[in-house]
Every structure is written in structure tokens, then in C-alpha cells.
């Protein structure tokens, strides 16, 4: 792929995902105008390979899409077009399922089987500062039972799909928010809490 096609591919990804040229440039450790100049003016003529690799991983595409060499095959992970509310709850509509490609090395490092992995976006502010509205979180569906040490999980209940900090206390589960201005933790019988999986990784746009 020539650099003209690589610039067009990057421009399309940025527009499709609603990303900011400046934020992505800062993510790469570059000045705010770096990527916009590359896409709009063709300067630099070619992306640094490190930058190209980081962008490919961020967008979940093969490096070849952005003009780089074909890398190790990425793992397709379902990304649900519904939100996991970090607020009072959200009724989960039937969201479309898209595929997001992740580096298999990342899944291995996190100890997540590809068949058990899924992604969903965060909505609301009650898990700030840990999770922010718009974050994309990776869920390990094999880890569905909280322990005595609190951790982040996605759960499903009458209020909808939520992401909360869960902790097992005897035969009950404490459901808590990280935002100090959110309502206090509440206890539910463990058997009544439908846990989807544990949150193990997040993807966030820097703005």
C-alpha cells in the first residue's frame, strides 16, 4: 500500500470513530498537528513505524491497513454497540455486534481466552476517575465470580447493563461505584447478581 492510500485509510478511521487528530498525535508523543499534517499535507511523507503500529493497535486494524507490513494475525473480538452504564443503569437494547481486532499478545498477557473476550463501551460518570464515559472496556467472560478483594465487573440486572466494583462478602455481593459523589455501596444476595465478566483492560481516547 502506498502512503496516499495509508493517509486515506487513517482519515477514514478517524472520521468513523469520531477521534481527534490532536488527541491521537499526543497519544503518540507527537505535537498536536502531527497526524493532521500527515493526512492533509502529506508531511511527513511516511509515518514512523512505531507510530503506525500504535495507531493500528489503537484502532484494532492490521498494520497493513495503514501502510505497514502484515503483522501477526490479530484476534477478532466482538464489540457490542450498547453501553455498560456507570450510572444508575441502562436497559440493554439489542445492539449490533462489530468485530474489533486485538493483538493476541495482549490477550495472552491479560490471561484472556479469545473465545471469552468481548468489548463494550462505558456510559456515565459514576465510575470516575477509574472509568470515564466513552471508554471501551475488555471483558473476560471466564471470570464471573468476584472475590473478597474488590474488582471491576460488568453485570446485568433489572436496571440494565452496568459496570461496577464488586466484592464478595459472605453470601452477598457488594456493588459499589468509584465516584465519591455516587450513591453508597449496596449489598445483594450473591445468587441474584448476574455477572457478565471481569473488566481487564480499557481503551480511551485522549482529549
PyMOL commands that place a pseudoatom at each C-alpha (Angstrom):
pseudoatom trace, name=CA, resn=UNK, resi=1, chain=A, elem=C, hetatm=0, pos=[0.000, 0.000, 0.000]
pseudoatom trace, name=CA, resn=UNK, resi=2, chain=A, elem=C, hetatm=0, pos=[1.369, 3.437, -0.874]
pseudoatom trace, name=CA, resn=UNK, resi=3, chain=A, elem=C, hetatm=0, pos=[1.285, 6.345, 1.557]
pseudoatom trace, name=CA, resn=UNK, resi=4, chain=A, elem=C, hetatm=0, pos=[-1.600, 8.042, -0.275]
pseudoatom trace, name=CA, resn=UNK, resi=5, chain=A, elem=C, hetatm=0, pos=[-3.786, 5.024, 0.450]
pseudoatom trace, name=CA, resn=UNK, resi=6, chain=A, elem=C, hetatm=0, pos=[-2.457, 4.871, 4.031]
pseudoatom trace, name=CA, resn=UNK, resi=7, chain=A, elem=C, hetatm=0, pos=[-3.401, 8.523, 4.599]
pseudoatom trace, name=CA, resn=UNK, resi=8, chain=A, elem=C, hetatm=0, pos=[-6.884, 7.886, 3.200]
pseudoatom trace, name=CA, resn=UNK, resi=9, chain=A, elem=C, hetatm=0, pos=[-7.314, 4.828, 5.429]
pseudoatom trace, name=CA, resn=UNK, resi=10, chain=A, elem=C, hetatm=0, pos=[-6.237, 6.732, 8.532]
pseudoatom trace, name=CA, resn=UNK, resi=11, chain=A, elem=C, hetatm=0, pos=[-8.510, 9.660, 7.673]
pseudoatom trace, name=CA, resn=UNK, resi=12, chain=A, elem=C, hetatm=0, pos=[-11.460, 7.271, 7.270]
pseudoatom trace, name=CA, resn=UNK, resi=13, chain=A, elem=C, hetatm=0, pos=[-10.755, 5.552, 10.613]
pseudoatom trace, name=CA, resn=UNK, resi=14, chain=A, elem=C, hetatm=0, pos=[-10.515, 8.870, 12.451]
pseudoatom trace, name=CA, resn=UNK, resi=15, chain=A, elem=C, hetatm=0, pos=[-13.797, 10.084, 10.929]
pseudoatom trace, name=CA, resn=UNK, resi=16, chain=A, elem=C, hetatm=0, pos=[-15.618, 6.785, 11.523]
pseudoatom trace, name=CA, resn=UNK, resi=17, chain=A, elem=C, hetatm=0, pos=[-14.595, 6.588, 15.190]
pseudoatom trace, name=CA, resn=UNK, resi=18, chain=A, elem=C, hetatm=0, pos=[-15.057, 10.306, 15.885]
pseudoatom trace, name=CA, resn=UNK, resi=19, chain=A, elem=C, hetatm=0, pos=[-11.457, 10.682, 17.034]
pseudoatom trace, name=CA, resn=UNK, resi=20, chain=A, elem=C, hetatm=0, pos=[-9.371, 13.836, 17.329]
pseudoatom trace, name=CA, resn=UNK, resi=21, chain=A, elem=C, hetatm=0, pos=[-6.228, 14.320, 15.255]
pseudoatom trace, name=CA, resn=UNK, resi=22, chain=A, elem=C, hetatm=0, pos=[-4.660, 16.289, 18.086]
pseudoatom trace, name=CA, resn=UNK, resi=23, chain=A, elem=C, hetatm=0, pos=[-5.503, 13.718, 20.786]
pseudoatom trace, name=CA, resn=UNK, resi=24, chain=A, elem=C, hetatm=0, pos=[-4.153, 10.849, 18.701]
pseudoatom trace, name=CA, resn=UNK, resi=25, chain=A, elem=C, hetatm=0, pos=[-0.978, 12.802, 17.973]
pseudoatom trace, name=CA, resn=UNK, resi=26, chain=A, elem=C, hetatm=0, pos=[-0.438, 13.407, 21.684]
pseudoatom trace, name=CA, resn=UNK, resi=27, chain=A, elem=C, hetatm=0, pos=[-1.042, 9.698, 22.329]
pseudoatom trace, name=CA, resn=UNK, resi=28, chain=A, elem=C, hetatm=0, pos=[1.932, 9.051, 20.052]
pseudoatom trace, name=CA, resn=UNK, resi=29, chain=A, elem=C, hetatm=0, pos=[4.039, 11.580, 21.943]
pseudoatom trace, name=CA, resn=UNK, resi=30, chain=A, elem=C, hetatm=0, pos=[3.997, 13.965, 18.981]
pseudoatom trace, name=CA, resn=UNK, resi=31, chain=A, elem=C, hetatm=0, pos=[2.961, 17.582, 18.591]
pseudoatom trace, name=CA, resn=UNK, resi=32, chain=A, elem=C, hetatm=0, pos=[-0.783, 18.139, 18.220]
pseudoatom trace, name=CA, resn=UNK, resi=33, chain=A, elem=C, hetatm=0, pos=[-0.610, 18.834, 14.473]
pseudoatom trace, name=CA, resn=UNK, resi=34, chain=A, elem=C, hetatm=0, pos=[1.430, 15.725, 13.569]
pseudoatom trace, name=CA, resn=UNK, resi=35, chain=A, elem=C, hetatm=0, pos=[-1.305, 13.452, 12.221]
pseudoatom trace, name=CA, resn=UNK, resi=36, chain=A, elem=C, hetatm=0, pos=[-3.367, 16.195, 10.619]
pseudoatom trace, name=CA, resn=UNK, resi=37, chain=A, elem=C, hetatm=0, pos=[-0.319, 17.340, 8.693]
pseudoatom trace, name=CA, resn=UNK, resi=38, chain=A, elem=C, hetatm=0, pos=[0.413, 13.770, 7.625]
pseudoatom trace, name=CA, resn=UNK, resi=39, chain=A, elem=C, hetatm=0, pos=[-3.146, 13.203, 6.383]
pseudoatom trace, name=CA, resn=UNK, resi=40, chain=A, elem=C, hetatm=0, pos=[-3.900, 16.624, 4.886]
pseudoatom trace, name=CA, resn=UNK, resi=41, chain=A, elem=C, hetatm=0, pos=[-0.489, 17.805, 3.711]
pseudoatom trace, name=CA, resn=UNK, resi=42, chain=A, elem=C, hetatm=0, pos=[1.499, 14.628, 3.267]
pseudoatom trace, name=CA, resn=UNK, resi=43, chain=A, elem=C, hetatm=0, pos=[4.129, 15.720, 5.775]
pseudoatom trace, name=CA, resn=UNK, resi=44, chain=A, elem=C, hetatm=0, pos=[5.845, 13.643, 6.962]
pseudoatom trace, name=CA, resn=UNK, resi=45, chain=A, elem=C, hetatm=0, pos=[5.736, 11.616, 3.758]
pseudoatom trace, name=CA, resn=UNK, resi=46, chain=A, elem=C, hetatm=0, pos=[5.722, 8.375, 5.731]
pseudoatom trace, name=CA, resn=UNK, resi=47, chain=A, elem=C, hetatm=0, pos=[4.664, 7.554, 9.281]
pseudoatom trace, name=CA, resn=UNK, resi=48, chain=A, elem=C, hetatm=0, pos=[7.274, 6.305, 11.694]
pseudoatom trace, name=CA, resn=UNK, resi=49, chain=A, elem=C, hetatm=0, pos=[6.774, 2.539, 12.041]
pseudoatom trace, name=CA, resn=UNK, resi=50, chain=A, elem=C, hetatm=0, pos=[6.332, 2.846, 15.797]
pseudoatom trace, name=CA, resn=UNK, resi=51, chain=A, elem=C, hetatm=0, pos=[3.556, 5.389, 15.265]
pseudoatom trace, name=CA, resn=UNK, resi=52, chain=A, elem=C, hetatm=0, pos=[1.948, 3.234, 12.584]
pseudoatom trace, name=CA, resn=UNK, resi=53, chain=A, elem=C, hetatm=0, pos=[1.990, 0.189, 14.874]
pseudoatom trace, name=CA, resn=UNK, resi=54, chain=A, elem=C, hetatm=0, pos=[0.480, 2.099, 17.806]
pseudoatom trace, name=CA, resn=UNK, resi=55, chain=A, elem=C, hetatm=0, pos=[-2.284, 3.524, 15.620]
pseudoatom trace, name=CA, resn=UNK, resi=56, chain=A, elem=C, hetatm=0, pos=[-3.082, 0.113, 14.148]
pseudoatom trace, name=CA, resn=UNK, resi=57, chain=A, elem=C, hetatm=0, pos=[-3.368, -1.379, 17.644]
pseudoatom trace, name=CA, resn=UNK, resi=58, chain=A, elem=C, hetatm=0, pos=[-5.467, 1.548, 18.882]
pseudoatom trace, name=CA, resn=UNK, resi=59, chain=A, elem=C, hetatm=0, pos=[-7.950, 1.220, 16.016]
pseudoatom trace, name=CA, resn=UNK, resi=60, chain=A, elem=C, hetatm=0, pos=[-7.853, -2.569, 16.094]
pseudoatom trace, name=CA, resn=UNK, resi=61, chain=A, elem=C, hetatm=0, pos=[-6.762, -2.992, 12.482]
pseudoatom trace, name=CA, resn=UNK, resi=62, chain=A, elem=C, hetatm=0, pos=[-3.894, -4.782, 10.804]
pseudoatom trace, name=CA, resn=UNK, resi=63, chain=A, elem=C, hetatm=0, pos=[-0.762, -2.709, 10.291]
pseudoatom trace, name=CA, resn=UNK, resi=64, chain=A, elem=C, hetatm=0, pos=[-1.098, -3.250, 6.546]
pseudoatom trace, name=CA, resn=UNK, resi=65, chain=A, elem=C, hetatm=0, pos=[-4.293, -1.143, 6.582]
pseudoatom trace, name=CA, resn=UNK, resi=66, chain=A, elem=C, hetatm=0, pos=[-2.152, 1.884, 7.466]
pseudoatom trace, name=CA, resn=UNK, resi=67, chain=A, elem=C, hetatm=0, pos=[0.613, 1.011, 5.038]
pseudoatom trace, name=CA, resn=UNK, resi=68, chain=A, elem=C, hetatm=0, pos=[2.763, -1.161, 7.263]
pseudoatom trace, name=CA, resn=UNK, resi=69, chain=A, elem=C, hetatm=0, pos=[3.883, -4.749, 6.794]
pseudoatom trace, name=CA, resn=UNK, resi=70, chain=A, elem=C, hetatm=0, pos=[1.484, -7.550, 7.604]
pseudoatom trace, name=CA, resn=UNK, resi=71, chain=A, elem=C, hetatm=0, pos=[1.899, -8.346, 11.284]
pseudoatom trace, name=CA, resn=UNK, resi=72, chain=A, elem=C, hetatm=0, pos=[0.914, -11.392, 13.263]
pseudoatom trace, name=CA, resn=UNK, resi=73, chain=A, elem=C, hetatm=0, pos=[-2.726, -12.198, 12.741]
pseudoatom trace, name=CA, resn=UNK, resi=74, chain=A, elem=C, hetatm=0, pos=[-4.986, -10.218, 15.062]
pseudoatom trace, name=CA, resn=UNK, resi=75, chain=A, elem=C, hetatm=0, pos=[-7.754, -11.829, 17.101]
pseudoatom trace, name=CA, resn=UNK, resi=76, chain=A, elem=C, hetatm=0, pos=[-11.339, -10.754, 16.319]
pseudoatom trace, name=CA, resn=UNK, resi=77, chain=A, elem=C, hetatm=0, pos=[-13.234, -9.784, 19.491]
pseudoatom trace, name=CA, resn=UNK, resi=78, chain=A, elem=C, hetatm=0, pos=[-16.967, -8.934, 19.469]
pseudoatom trace, name=CA, resn=UNK, resi=79, chain=A, elem=C, hetatm=0, pos=[-17.694, -5.309, 20.341]
pseudoatom trace, name=CA, resn=UNK, resi=80, chain=A, elem=C, hetatm=0, pos=[-21.306, -4.688, 21.345]
pseudoatom trace, name=CA, resn=UNK, resi=81, chain=A, elem=C, hetatm=0, pos=[-22.925, -1.453, 20.243]
pseudoatom trace, name=CA, resn=UNK, resi=82, chain=A, elem=C, hetatm=0, pos=[-24.593, -0.993, 23.611]
pseudoatom trace, name=CA, resn=UNK, resi=83, chain=A, elem=C, hetatm=0, pos=[-23.275, 0.738, 26.702]
pseudoatom trace, name=CA, resn=UNK, resi=84, chain=A, elem=C, hetatm=0, pos=[-22.460, -0.593, 30.143]
pseudoatom trace, name=CA, resn=UNK, resi=85, chain=A, elem=C, hetatm=0, pos=[-23.812, 2.149, 32.339]
pseudoatom trace, name=CA, resn=UNK, resi=86, chain=A, elem=C, hetatm=0, pos=[-21.536, 3.541, 35.025]
pseudoatom trace, name=CA, resn=UNK, resi=87, chain=A, elem=C, hetatm=0, pos=[-24.565, 5.396, 36.348]
pseudoatom trace, name=CA, resn=UNK, resi=88, chain=A, elem=C, hetatm=0, pos=[-27.948, 4.248, 37.626]
pseudoatom trace, name=CA, resn=UNK, resi=89, chain=A, elem=C, hetatm=0, pos=[-28.363, 1.603, 34.933]
pseudoatom trace, name=CA, resn=UNK, resi=90, chain=A, elem=C, hetatm=0, pos=[-29.249, 1.261, 31.281]
pseudoatom trace, name=CA, resn=UNK, resi=91, chain=A, elem=C, hetatm=0, pos=[-31.722, -1.036, 29.626]
pseudoatom trace, name=CA, resn=UNK, resi=92, chain=A, elem=C, hetatm=0, pos=[-29.678, -3.025, 27.133]
pseudoatom trace, name=CA, resn=UNK, resi=93, chain=A, elem=C, hetatm=0, pos=[-31.194, -2.852, 23.693]
pseudoatom trace, name=CA, resn=UNK, resi=94, chain=A, elem=C, hetatm=0, pos=[-30.293, -5.381, 21.048]
pseudoatom trace, name=CA, resn=UNK, resi=95, chain=A, elem=C, hetatm=0, pos=[-27.034, -3.835, 19.983]
pseudoatom trace, name=CA, resn=UNK, resi=96, chain=A, elem=C, hetatm=0, pos=[-25.250, -4.602, 16.762]
pseudoatom trace, name=CA, resn=UNK, resi=97, chain=A, elem=C, hetatm=0, pos=[-22.115, -6.687, 17.123]
pseudoatom trace, name=CA, resn=UNK, resi=98, chain=A, elem=C, hetatm=0, pos=[-18.965, -5.445, 15.421]
pseudoatom trace, name=CA, resn=UNK, resi=99, chain=A, elem=C, hetatm=0, pos=[-15.611, -7.133, 15.376]
pseudoatom trace, name=CA, resn=UNK, resi=100, chain=A, elem=C, hetatm=0, pos=[-12.639, -5.395, 16.942]
pseudoatom trace, name=CA, resn=UNK, resi=101, chain=A, elem=C, hetatm=0, pos=[-9.224, -6.912, 16.257]
pseudoatom trace, name=CA, resn=UNK, resi=102, chain=A, elem=C, hetatm=0, pos=[-6.846, -7.211, 19.201]
pseudoatom trace, name=CA, resn=UNK, resi=103, chain=A, elem=C, hetatm=0, pos=[-3.240, -8.272, 19.396]
pseudoatom trace, name=CA, resn=UNK, resi=104, chain=A, elem=C, hetatm=0, pos=[-3.126, -11.899, 20.619]
pseudoatom trace, name=CA, resn=UNK, resi=105, chain=A, elem=C, hetatm=0, pos=[-0.095, -10.964, 22.732]
pseudoatom trace, name=CA, resn=UNK, resi=106, chain=A, elem=C, hetatm=0, pos=[-2.316, -8.571, 24.700]
pseudoatom trace, name=CA, resn=UNK, resi=107, chain=A, elem=C, hetatm=0, pos=[-4.868, -11.292, 25.393]
pseudoatom trace, name=CA, resn=UNK, resi=108, chain=A, elem=C, hetatm=0, pos=[-2.124, -13.692, 26.471]
pseudoatom trace, name=CA, resn=UNK, resi=109, chain=A, elem=C, hetatm=0, pos=[-0.636, -11.083, 28.793]
pseudoatom trace, name=CA, resn=UNK, resi=110, chain=A, elem=C, hetatm=0, pos=[-4.048, -10.500, 30.353]
pseudoatom trace, name=CA, resn=UNK, resi=111, chain=A, elem=C, hetatm=0, pos=[-4.770, -14.229, 30.582]
pseudoatom trace, name=CA, resn=UNK, resi=112, chain=A, elem=C, hetatm=0, pos=[-7.944, -13.945, 28.489]
pseudoatom trace, name=CA, resn=UNK, resi=113, chain=A, elem=C, hetatm=0, pos=[-9.126, -16.605, 26.038]
pseudoatom trace, name=CA, resn=UNK, resi=114, chain=A, elem=C, hetatm=0, pos=[-10.207, -15.070, 22.738]
pseudoatom trace, name=CA, resn=UNK, resi=115, chain=A, elem=C, hetatm=0, pos=[-13.474, -17.050, 22.889]
pseudoatom trace, name=CA, resn=UNK, resi=116, chain=A, elem=C, hetatm=0, pos=[-14.290, -15.453, 26.271]
pseudoatom trace, name=CA, resn=UNK, resi=117, chain=A, elem=C, hetatm=0, pos=[-13.379, -11.873, 25.283]
pseudoatom trace, name=CA, resn=UNK, resi=118, chain=A, elem=C, hetatm=0, pos=[-15.823, -9.103, 24.409]
pseudoatom trace, name=CA, resn=UNK, resi=119, chain=A, elem=C, hetatm=0, pos=[-15.829, -5.317, 24.455]
pseudoatom trace, name=CA, resn=UNK, resi=120, chain=A, elem=C, hetatm=0, pos=[-18.425, -2.754, 25.407]
pseudoatom trace, name=CA, resn=UNK, resi=121, chain=A, elem=C, hetatm=0, pos=[-18.396, 0.993, 25.969]
pseudoatom trace, name=CA, resn=UNK, resi=122, chain=A, elem=C, hetatm=0, pos=[-18.887, 2.786, 29.276]
pseudoatom trace, name=CA, resn=UNK, resi=123, chain=A, elem=C, hetatm=0, pos=[-21.695, 5.296, 29.742]
pseudoatom trace, name=CA, resn=UNK, resi=124, chain=A, elem=C, hetatm=0, pos=[-21.969, 7.726, 32.635]
pseudoatom trace, name=CA, resn=UNK, resi=125, chain=A, elem=C, hetatm=0, pos=[-19.665, 9.102, 35.314]
pseudoatom trace, name=CA, resn=UNK, resi=126, chain=A, elem=C, hetatm=0, pos=[-20.206, 7.038, 38.455]
pseudoatom trace, name=CA, resn=UNK, resi=127, chain=A, elem=C, hetatm=0, pos=[-17.004, 5.014, 37.917]
pseudoatom trace, name=CA, resn=UNK, resi=128, chain=A, elem=C, hetatm=0, pos=[-14.781, 8.057, 37.506]
pseudoatom trace, name=CA, resn=UNK, resi=129, chain=A, elem=C, hetatm=0, pos=[-11.893, 8.515, 37.866]
pseudoatom trace, name=CA, resn=UNK, resi=130, chain=A, elem=C, hetatm=0, pos=[-11.249, 4.817, 37.085]
pseudoatom trace, name=CA, resn=UNK, resi=131, chain=A, elem=C, hetatm=0, pos=[-13.518, 4.658, 34.032]
pseudoatom trace, name=CA, resn=UNK, resi=132, chain=A, elem=C, hetatm=0, pos=[-14.824, 7.588, 32.006]
pseudoatom trace, name=CA, resn=UNK, resi=133, chain=A, elem=C, hetatm=0, pos=[-17.816, 7.993, 29.746]
pseudoatom trace, name=CA, resn=UNK, resi=134, chain=A, elem=C, hetatm=0, pos=[-16.911, 6.624, 26.306]
pseudoatom trace, name=CA, resn=UNK, resi=135, chain=A, elem=C, hetatm=0, pos=[-14.176, 4.230, 27.435]
pseudoatom trace, name=CA, resn=UNK, resi=136, chain=A, elem=C, hetatm=0, pos=[-14.128, 0.880, 25.647]
pseudoatom trace, name=CA, resn=UNK, resi=137, chain=A, elem=C, hetatm=0, pos=[-13.566, -1.938, 28.124]
pseudoatom trace, name=CA, resn=UNK, resi=138, chain=A, elem=C, hetatm=0, pos=[-12.444, -5.523, 27.558]
pseudoatom trace, name=CA, resn=UNK, resi=139, chain=A, elem=C, hetatm=0, pos=[-14.416, -8.152, 29.467]
pseudoatom trace, name=CA, resn=UNK, resi=140, chain=A, elem=C, hetatm=0, pos=[-13.196, -11.626, 30.405]
pseudoatom trace, name=CA, resn=UNK, resi=141, chain=A, elem=C, hetatm=0, pos=[-16.293, -13.826, 30.386]
pseudoatom trace, name=CA, resn=UNK, resi=142, chain=A, elem=C, hetatm=0, pos=[-14.412, -16.643, 32.117]
pseudoatom trace, name=CA, resn=UNK, resi=143, chain=A, elem=C, hetatm=0, pos=[-14.104, -14.564, 35.298]
pseudoatom trace, name=CA, resn=UNK, resi=144, chain=A, elem=C, hetatm=0, pos=[-17.660, -14.174, 36.506]
pseudoatom trace, name=CA, resn=UNK, resi=145, chain=A, elem=C, hetatm=0, pos=[-17.285, -14.555, 40.265]
pseudoatom trace, name=CA, resn=UNK, resi=146, chain=A, elem=C, hetatm=0, pos=[-15.952, -11.718, 42.445]
pseudoatom trace, name=CA, resn=UNK, resi=147, chain=A, elem=C, hetatm=0, pos=[-13.660, -12.424, 45.364]
pseudoatom trace, name=CA, resn=UNK, resi=148, chain=A, elem=C, hetatm=0, pos=[-13.058, -10.812, 48.724]
pseudoatom trace, name=CA, resn=UNK, resi=149, chain=A, elem=C, hetatm=0, pos=[-10.900, -8.188, 47.021]
pseudoatom trace, name=CA, resn=UNK, resi=150, chain=A, elem=C, hetatm=0, pos=[-12.984, -5.641, 45.092]
pseudoatom trace, name=CA, resn=UNK, resi=151, chain=A, elem=C, hetatm=0, pos=[-12.561, -5.566, 41.289]
pseudoatom trace, name=CA, resn=UNK, resi=152, chain=A, elem=C, hetatm=0, pos=[-14.359, -4.175, 38.246]
pseudoatom trace, name=CA, resn=UNK, resi=153, chain=A, elem=C, hetatm=0, pos=[-17.084, -6.310, 36.656]
pseudoatom trace, name=CA, resn=UNK, resi=154, chain=A, elem=C, hetatm=0, pos=[-19.889, -5.909, 34.150]
pseudoatom trace, name=CA, resn=UNK, resi=155, chain=A, elem=C, hetatm=0, pos=[-23.225, -7.149, 35.457]
pseudoatom trace, name=CA, resn=UNK, resi=156, chain=A, elem=C, hetatm=0, pos=[-26.755, -7.446, 34.141]
pseudoatom trace, name=CA, resn=UNK, resi=157, chain=A, elem=C, hetatm=0, pos=[-29.870, -6.769, 36.170]
pseudoatom trace, name=CA, resn=UNK, resi=158, chain=A, elem=C, hetatm=0, pos=[-33.359, -5.229, 36.140]
pseudoatom trace, name=CA, resn=UNK, resi=159, chain=A, elem=C, hetatm=0, pos=[-31.830, -1.769, 35.601]
pseudoatom trace, name=CA, resn=UNK, resi=160, chain=A, elem=C, hetatm=0, pos=[-29.837, -2.944, 32.593]
pseudoatom trace, name=CA, resn=UNK, resi=161, chain=A, elem=C, hetatm=0, pos=[-26.140, -3.494, 31.957]
pseudoatom trace, name=CA, resn=UNK, resi=162, chain=A, elem=C, hetatm=0, pos=[-23.747, -1.831, 34.399]
pseudoatom trace, name=CA, resn=UNK, resi=163, chain=A, elem=C, hetatm=0, pos=[-20.055, -1.717, 35.187]
pseudoatom trace, name=CA, resn=UNK, resi=164, chain=A, elem=C, hetatm=0, pos=[-19.342, -1.613, 38.922]
pseudoatom trace, name=CA, resn=UNK, resi=165, chain=A, elem=C, hetatm=0, pos=[-16.805, -2.580, 41.537]
pseudoatom trace, name=CA, resn=UNK, resi=166, chain=A, elem=C, hetatm=0, pos=[-17.864, -5.873, 43.122]
pseudoatom trace, name=CA, resn=UNK, resi=167, chain=A, elem=C, hetatm=0, pos=[-16.723, -7.603, 46.294]
pseudoatom trace, name=CA, resn=UNK, resi=168, chain=A, elem=C, hetatm=0, pos=[-17.879, -10.864, 47.806]
pseudoatom trace, name=CA, resn=UNK, resi=169, chain=A, elem=C, hetatm=0, pos=[-18.956, -10.575, 51.452]
pseudoatom trace, name=CA, resn=UNK, resi=170, chain=A, elem=C, hetatm=0, pos=[-20.134, -13.952, 52.712]
pseudoatom trace, name=CA, resn=UNK, resi=171, chain=A, elem=C, hetatm=0, pos=[-23.224, -14.878, 50.704]
pseudoatom trace, name=CA, resn=UNK, resi=172, chain=A, elem=C, hetatm=0, pos=[-23.729, -11.305, 49.468]
pseudoatom trace, name=CA, resn=UNK, resi=173, chain=A, elem=C, hetatm=0, pos=[-22.017, -9.143, 46.844]
pseudoatom trace, name=CA, resn=UNK, resi=174, chain=A, elem=C, hetatm=0, pos=[-21.225, -5.506, 47.474]
pseudoatom trace, name=CA, resn=UNK, resi=175, chain=A, elem=C, hetatm=0, pos=[-21.894, -3.349, 44.407]
pseudoatom trace, name=CA, resn=UNK, resi=176, chain=A, elem=C, hetatm=0, pos=[-20.062, -0.028, 44.520]
pseudoatom trace, name=CA, resn=UNK, resi=177, chain=A, elem=C, hetatm=0, pos=[-19.200, 2.986, 42.379]
pseudoatom trace, name=CA, resn=UNK, resi=178, chain=A, elem=C, hetatm=0, pos=[-15.788, 4.674, 42.376]
pseudoatom trace, name=CA, resn=UNK, resi=179, chain=A, elem=C, hetatm=0, pos=[-17.069, 8.243, 42.104]
pseudoatom trace, name=CA, resn=UNK, resi=180, chain=A, elem=C, hetatm=0, pos=[-17.257, 9.650, 45.661]
pseudoatom trace, name=CA, resn=UNK, resi=181, chain=A, elem=C, hetatm=0, pos=[-20.385, 11.603, 44.674]
pseudoatom trace, name=CA, resn=UNK, resi=182, chain=A, elem=C, hetatm=0, pos=[-22.243, 8.449, 43.599]
pseudoatom trace, name=CA, resn=UNK, resi=183, chain=A, elem=C, hetatm=0, pos=[-24.734, 6.645, 45.877]
pseudoatom trace, name=CA, resn=UNK, resi=184, chain=A, elem=C, hetatm=0, pos=[-23.178, 4.456, 48.605]
pseudoatom trace, name=CA, resn=UNK, resi=185, chain=A, elem=C, hetatm=0, pos=[-22.415, 0.745, 48.051]
pseudoatom trace, name=CA, resn=UNK, resi=186, chain=A, elem=C, hetatm=0, pos=[-25.295, -1.703, 48.245]
pseudoatom trace, name=CA, resn=UNK, resi=187, chain=A, elem=C, hetatm=0, pos=[-25.477, -5.393, 49.107]
pseudoatom trace, name=CA, resn=UNK, resi=188, chain=A, elem=C, hetatm=0, pos=[-27.288, -8.055, 47.058]
pseudoatom trace, name=CA, resn=UNK, resi=189, chain=A, elem=C, hetatm=0, pos=[-27.607, -11.801, 47.563]
pseudoatom trace, name=CA, resn=UNK, resi=190, chain=A, elem=C, hetatm=0, pos=[-24.808, -13.340, 45.534]
pseudoatom trace, name=CA, resn=UNK, resi=191, chain=A, elem=C, hetatm=0, pos=[-27.161, -15.761, 43.791]
pseudoatom trace, name=CA, resn=UNK, resi=192, chain=A, elem=C, hetatm=0, pos=[-29.180, -12.852, 42.394]
pseudoatom trace, name=CA, resn=UNK, resi=193, chain=A, elem=C, hetatm=0, pos=[-26.274, -10.980, 40.775]
pseudoatom trace, name=CA, resn=UNK, resi=194, chain=A, elem=C, hetatm=0, pos=[-25.830, -11.851, 37.096]
pseudoatom trace, name=CA, resn=UNK, resi=195, chain=A, elem=C, hetatm=0, pos=[-22.146, -11.148, 36.385]
pseudoatom trace, name=CA, resn=UNK, resi=196, chain=A, elem=C, hetatm=0, pos=[-21.171, -10.953, 32.706]
pseudoatom trace, name=CA, resn=UNK, resi=197, chain=A, elem=C, hetatm=0, pos=[-17.420, -10.900, 33.326]
pseudoatom trace, name=CA, resn=UNK, resi=198, chain=A, elem=C, hetatm=0, pos=[-14.477, -9.048, 34.777]
pseudoatom trace, name=CA, resn=UNK, resi=199, chain=A, elem=C, hetatm=0, pos=[-13.090, -5.851, 33.264]
pseudoatom trace, name=CA, resn=UNK, resi=200, chain=A, elem=C, hetatm=0, pos=[-9.413, -6.444, 32.471]
pseudoatom trace, name=CA, resn=UNK, resi=201, chain=A, elem=C, hetatm=0, pos=[-8.409, -3.631, 30.068]
pseudoatom trace, name=CA, resn=UNK, resi=202, chain=A, elem=C, hetatm=0, pos=[-9.643, -0.331, 28.696]
pseudoatom trace, name=CA, resn=UNK, resi=203, chain=A, elem=C, hetatm=0, pos=[-9.152, 1.745, 25.552]
pseudoatom trace, name=CA, resn=UNK, resi=204, chain=A, elem=C, hetatm=0, pos=[-9.519, 5.504, 25.936]
pseudoatom trace, name=CA, resn=UNK, resi=205, chain=A, elem=C, hetatm=0, pos=[-9.222, 8.423, 23.551]
pseudoatom trace, name=CA, resn=UNK, resi=206, chain=A, elem=C, hetatm=0, pos=[-7.001, 11.193, 24.920]
pseudoatom trace, name=CA, resn=UNK, resi=207, chain=A, elem=C, hetatm=0, pos=[-8.575, 14.630, 24.517]
for i in range(1, 207): cmd.bond("trace and resi %d" % i, "trace and resi %d" % (i + 1))
show_as sticks, trace
zoom trace
